[in-house]
Amino acid sequence: MFLFIMKRLILLVPVFFVVSVVVFLIIHLVPGNPIDNLMRAGSSSAQRVQIAAKYGLDRSLAEQYFVWMSRLVAGDLGTSIIQGRPVGALIAQNLPYSLQLGGAALLFSALTGITAGVIAASFHGTRLDDGISGLILIGSTVPSFWLGLLLILIFAVWLGWVPISGARGWASLILPVIAAGVGGIALVARVTRIAMIETARQDFVMLLHAKGVSPLVIQLRHVLRHALVPVVTILALRIGWILGGTVTIEYVFARPGLGSLLIRALNQRDYPLVQACLLMLAMAVIFGTLIGDIVQAGMDPRQREARP
């Protein structure tokens, strides 16, 4: 297991450098630059050149990437060009809001999705199964931002049960968690249902039934345990996707967080801040995949032998 984890960690090194190149090029190839936001009315061309030289924007892309990567390896995310504050401090200030929302949405989608999948698989082929499968299909196709706007209209504007926006207390977290978690519920429920139905057809389950073991015990103690292997992988992948998905949710609900910070930085073409935010979101997806691989290998030793 130790060797498996070390191999997976070593594989992250080239992935990190490829991701960093893509992140760096994405923002620099987009039209516009932060100098336009720093220039005042009546500023001369000489002042533009001076600002570009101050932030190293007059260098080639290769030189800028080398400087950025050198600082990044040393643990320095740089300084925001527009706000003039360290990028690390800005991210540290906003990241807890995104982790709070993403963690709550992941827990909500995991518990609800696994429960829905277990019920659908236990009543496979019945109207209850059809009803849950229909809801899963609807949930997987509804855009999170549209669902967020609908929830605001019903529960915040019409009923007045929860705050419309902001991050004031747990009540303001309810609607964003539902909007961010519904897509995950549909995915987890569908994977759980399929995995449990396939596991229930295996010989050892037939043997348990022949021994007279209670169907409820078989479903929860034996079938669900084996079916959780692909579910854990999906949940691990959702760690990164949910953190990335909070970008739109935070914007819809006007919540502080990494997503709101990224959108403001994109509008201002604040290169160091955009690069750091995008890199963190990409690394969240990569580490989520790593956690999924490790947990999956721990639950099923055959996975360690099958992977390089």
Stockholm file with secondary structure:
# STOCKHOLM 1.0

chainA/1-308         MFLFIMKRLILLVPVFFVVSVVVFLIIHLVPGNPIDNLMRAGSSSAQRVQIAAKYGLDRSLAEQYFVWMSRLVAGDLGTSIIQGRPVGALIAQNLPYSLQLGGAALLFSALTGITAGVIAASFHGTRLDDGISGLILIGSTVPSFWLGLLLILIFAVWLGWVPISGARGWASLILPVIAAGVGGIALVARVTRIAMIETARQDFVMLLHAKGVSPLVIQLRHVLRHALVPVVTILALRIGWILGGTVTIEYVFARPGLGSLLIRALNQRDYPLVQACLLMLAMAVIFGTLIGDIVQAGMDPRQREARP
#=GR chainA/1-308 SS CHHHHHHHHHHHHHHHHHHHHHHHHHHHHSSCCTHHHHCCTTCCHHHHHHHHHHTTTTSCHHHHHHHHHHHHHTTCCCBCTTTCSBHHHHHHHHHHHHHHHHHHHHHHHHHHHHHHHHHHHHTTTSHHHHHHHHHHHHHHHSCHHHHHHHHIIIIIIISCCSCSSSCCSTHHHHHHHHHHHHHHHHHHHHHHHHHHHHHHTSHHHHHHHHTTCCHHHIIIIIIHHHHHHHHHHHHHHHHHHHHHHHHHHHHHTTCCSHHHHHHHHHHTTCHHHHHHHHHHHHHHHHHHHHHHHHHHHHHCTHHHHHCC
#=GC SS_cons         CHHHHHHHHHHHHHHHHHHHHHHHHHHHHSSCCTHHHHCCTTCCHHHHHHHHHHTTTTSCHHHHHHHHHHHHHTTCCCBCTTTCSBHHHHHHHHHHHHHHHHHHHHHHHHHHHHHHHHHHHHTTTSHHHHHHHHHHHHHHHSCHHHHHHHHIIIIIIISCCSCSSSCCSTHHHHHHHHHHHHHHHHHHHHHHHHHHHHHHTSHHHHHHHHTTCCHHHIIIIIIHHHHHHHHHHHHHHHHHHHHHHHHHHHHHTTCCSHHHHHHHHHHTTCHHHHHHHHHHHHHHHHHHHHHHHHHHHHHCTHHHHHCC
//
